[in-house]
Amino acid sequence: MKHCRTWEVYIFSPFLRIWHWIMAAALLMLFLTGRYIGNPFFLGSVGVEPTFAVGNLMSMETIRFWHFVWAYILTVSFILRIYGWIRYKGDRLLPRFWTRLFWKGVVDDALHYHFFRLYHPPVLRNSTARLAYLGAYLVIFSMIATGFAMYSMIHPSSIMAKIFSPIISLLGNEHRVHLFHNYLAWFFPIFLTIHTYFAYRADMMQGSGEVSSIFSGIKFLHGEAEDWKDIK
């Protein structure tokens, strides 16, 4: 750490930063192609022939293909994220429910986010953000699992089908898995909106470099972080 007017802290590894942008692209493409698969539409004026979609690369076969391609990209990037979590301490900033500092942070965040307190104690990652990211990882894992459960049913006797069939049994049937997968997908545009707002908010109010840190890995803190021990 280097101290001048602020603490410059290198937190996020290249694995996390690369994962972040690959994941962002994958989730965007999966959401868009998933919306089309669930409710197909044709690009053009009302009353066009169904062949319009095929002629303009919007056939269901094409869209499903790209949905599956991005699903594999998402899965690989998620594995990359797990590797970074194992390898780098700065990539492990998830909730520590058993610590007093975490619950103190929940209160500090609530006061700060509701503008009852303009000053926020310097932290590597606040408690609310830790909870949000944990939730995002669980949703991503659920989307991957339910997605492959549906995908594996193309060949019900395959090894993949045997691995993921318990998910179908757990939720009752393939239709329920489809609905669960579909509704869960709406988490991501909501998360993206809130995530973007709070990242820019942190930069505007605290000058923490929250946005630039996802490119450089470095955050700027006005004082030593309360959760500094998490990366020591």
Buried (B, 14 or more C-beta within 10 A) or exposed (E): EEEEEBBBBBBBBEBBBBBBEBBBBBBBBBBBBBBBEEEEEBEEEEEEEEEBBBEEEBBEEBBBEBBBBBBEBBBEBBEBBBBBBEEBBBBBBBBBEEBEBBBEBBEBBEBBBEEEBEEBBBBBBBBBBBBBBBEBBEBBEBBBBBBBBBBBBEEEEEEBBEEBBEBBEEBEEEEEBBEBBBEBBEBBEEBBEEBEEBBEEBBEEBEBBBEEBBEEBEBBBBEEBBBBEBBE
